[in-house]
Amino acid sequence: MKATLLDILKDINNNKKDGLLSIIVKGSQYLLKIFFDHGEIYYMVYGDTKGAGCLTGLDRLEFSECAFFPGVKLNVTGGMNLSGAELIERFKAESKIVECKDFQAGAAGIQNITEVMSKLKLALIRQIGPIGDIILSDAVAKWTTASHGAGQGLTDLVDILKDRIPDASSREEFVRESMKIIS
């Protein structure tokens, strides 16, 4: 679904969502990643640039796709002095349209990816215990930082997760269950 980045940011801010908005920048090997806590930005990164520095030249970037990953957290100290509402103001003059993956106006797309992530988390927890919750968050952050967008697909995420399961039979069981979940 195509939407303006402004509409996506408004939805995240207005609905006080937690998670990661990963945006593919045309002609770049890097993603613009914006982390939200209750709809407010607490961290941004674009290549080697972090925090408010990501806003410099933002108006010159062209975006192709984005994906919102609910519940993804990043453990960082210090926050940004930019609210979600302020970022929205910066994008008001822009009408950058992006192809949204796993995001739709309203909750349908978010619920689908949220449901998949919840099922993957449970599958992982069954194999390695409660630490699976933390490992999933770390793996999703790694998956979304791939240089080719928000991961190449959910099978790439499963590959990252399976490598965190030390027992071979548990790893195989996780992969079987995960393939059913994502297909």
C-alpha positions as CSV (number, residue, x, y, z in Angstrom):
1,M,0.0,0.0,0.0
2,K,1.3,3.5,-0.9
3,A,0.9,6.2,1.7
4,T,2.6,9.4,2.6
5,L,5.3,9.2,5.2
6,L,3.4,12.0,7.0
7,D,0.3,9.8,7.4
8,I,2.4,6.9,8.7
9,L,4.1,9.1,11.3
10,K,0.8,10.6,12.4
11,D,-0.7,7.1,12.9
12,I,2.3,6.0,15.0
13,N,2.2,9.3,17.1
14,N,-1.6,9.5,17.4
15,N,-2.0,5.9,18.4
16,K,1.0,6.0,20.8
17,K,2.7,3.0,19.2
18,D,5.9,1.4,20.3
19,G,8.3,0.0,17.7
20,L,10.6,0.6,14.8
21,L,9.8,2.4,11.6
22,S,12.4,1.2,9.1
23,I,12.6,3.3,5.8
24,I,14.6,2.4,2.7
25,V,16.4,5.4,1.3
26,K,16.7,5.3,-2.5
27,G,20.2,5.2,-3.8
28,S,21.6,4.4,-0.3
29,Q,22.8,1.2,1.3
30,Y,21.5,2.5,4.7
31,L,18.1,2.6,6.2
32,L,16.6,5.5,8.2
33,K,15.4,3.9,11.4
34,I,13.1,5.7,13.8
35,F,12.4,4.1,17.2
36,F,9.2,5.0,19.0
37,D,8.0,4.7,22.6
38,H,4.3,5.5,23.0
39,G,4.4,7.4,19.7
40,E,7.3,9.5,20.7
41,I,10.7,9.2,19.1
42,Y,13.5,8.1,21.4
43,Y,16.2,7.3,18.8
44,M,17.0,7.7,15.1
45,V,19.8,6.3,13.0
46,Y,20.8,6.6,9.4
47,G,24.2,5.0,8.5
48,D,26.7,6.4,10.9
49,T,24.5,9.4,11.9
50,K,22.5,9.1,15.1
51,G,20.0,11.1,16.9
52,A,18.9,14.6,15.7
53,G,21.8,14.6,13.2
54,C,19.6,12.3,11.1
55,L,17.3,15.3,10.4
56,T,20.0,17.2,8.5
57,G,19.3,16.8,4.9
58,L,16.2,14.7,5.5
59,D,14.2,16.8,3.0
60,R,16.7,15.8,0.2
61,L,16.3,12.1,0.8
62,E,14.0,10.0,-1.4
63,F,12.3,7.0,0.2
64,S,11.0,3.8,-1.5
65,E,9.6,1.5,1.2
66,C,9.0,1.4,4.8
67,A,7.9,-1.2,7.4
68,F,6.8,-0.7,11.0
69,F,7.8,-3.4,13.5
70,P,5.7,-3.0,16.6
71,G,7.3,-3.7,19.9
72,V,10.9,-3.5,18.7
73,K,13.0,-1.8,21.4
74,L,16.5,-0.6,21.4
75,N,18.4,-0.3,24.6
76,V,20.0,3.2,24.4
77,T,20.8,5.8,27.0
78,G,19.8,9.4,26.5
79,G,16.9,10.4,24.4
80,M,16.1,12.7,21.6
81,N,14.8,16.2,22.1
82,L,12.3,15.7,19.2
83,S,8.7,14.6,19.8
84,G,6.7,12.7,17.2
85,A,4.6,15.8,16.7
86,E,7.7,17.8,15.9
87,L,8.9,15.2,13.3
88,I,5.4,15.4,11.8
89,E,5.7,19.2,11.5
90,R,9.0,18.7,9.6
91,F,7.2,16.4,7.1
92,K,4.1,18.5,6.6
93,A,5.7,20.4,3.7
94,E,6.9,17.1,2.2
95,S,4.5,14.7,0.5
96,K,6.9,11.8,0.3
97,I,5.1,8.7,-0.8
98,V,6.4,5.3,0.2
99,E,5.4,1.7,-0.3
100,C,4.4,0.5,3.1
101,K,5.2,-3.1,4.0
102,D,3.2,-4.5,6.9
103,F,1.5,-1.1,7.5
104,Q,-1.9,0.0,6.5
105,A,-4.0,2.9,7.6
106,G,-5.8,1.5,10.5
107,A,-4.7,-1.6,12.3
108,A,-5.0,-4.4,9.8
109,G,-1.4,-4.5,8.6
110,I,0.0,-3.9,12.0
111,Q,-2.1,-6.7,13.5
112,N,-0.8,-9.1,10.9
113,I,2.9,-8.5,11.6
114,T,2.2,-8.3,15.3
115,E,0.5,-11.7,15.2
116,V,3.4,-13.2,13.2
117,M,5.9,-11.7,15.7
118,S,3.9,-13.0,18.7
119,K,3.8,-16.5,17.2
120,L,7.5,-16.4,16.4
121,K,8.2,-15.3,20.0
122,L,6.2,-18.1,21.4
123,A,7.9,-20.6,19.1
124,L,11.3,-19.3,20.2
125,I,10.4,-19.3,23.9
126,R,9.2,-23.0,23.6
127,Q,12.7,-23.9,22.5
128,I,15.0,-21.7,24.7
129,G,12.8,-20.3,27.5
130,P,11.8,-16.8,28.5
131,I,15.1,-15.3,27.1
132,G,13.4,-15.8,23.7
133,D,11.6,-12.5,24.2
134,I,14.8,-10.6,24.4
135,I,16.5,-12.5,21.7
136,L,13.5,-11.8,19.3
137,S,13.8,-8.1,19.9
138,D,17.6,-8.1,19.3
139,A,17.1,-10.3,16.2
140,V,14.4,-8.0,14.7
141,A,16.7,-5.0,15.2
142,K,19.5,-6.9,13.4
143,W,17.1,-8.0,10.7
144,T,15.9,-4.5,10.0
145,T,19.4,-3.1,9.8
146,A,20.3,-5.3,6.8
147,S,21.6,-3.1,4.1
148,H,18.8,-4.2,1.7
149,G,15.8,-2.9,3.5
150,A,13.8,-4.3,6.3
151,G,15.3,-7.7,5.9
152,Q,14.9,-9.7,2.7
153,G,11.9,-11.4,4.2
154,L,10.7,-13.3,7.3
155,T,12.8,-16.3,6.3
156,D,15.9,-14.1,7.0
157,L,14.5,-13.3,10.4
158,V,14.0,-17.0,11.1
159,D,17.6,-17.7,10.0
160,I,18.9,-15.1,12.5
161,L,16.7,-16.6,15.3
162,K,17.6,-20.2,14.6
163,D,21.3,-19.4,15.0
164,R,20.5,-18.4,18.6
165,I,19.2,-21.9,19.5
166,P,22.1,-24.0,20.7
167,D,20.4,-27.4,20.6
168,A,20.2,-28.9,17.1
169,S,16.9,-30.7,17.6
170,S,15.3,-27.6,19.2
171,R,16.7,-25.5,16.3
172,E,15.1,-27.9,13.8
173,E,11.8,-27.8,15.6
174,F,11.8,-24.0,15.7
175,V,12.5,-23.8,12.0
176,R,9.6,-26.2,11.2
177,E,7.2,-24.3,13.4
178,S,8.4,-20.9,12.1
179,M,8.0,-21.8,8.4
180,K,4.4,-22.7,9.2
181,I,3.9,-19.4,10.9
182,I,5.3,-17.2,8.1
183,S,3.9,-19.0,5.1
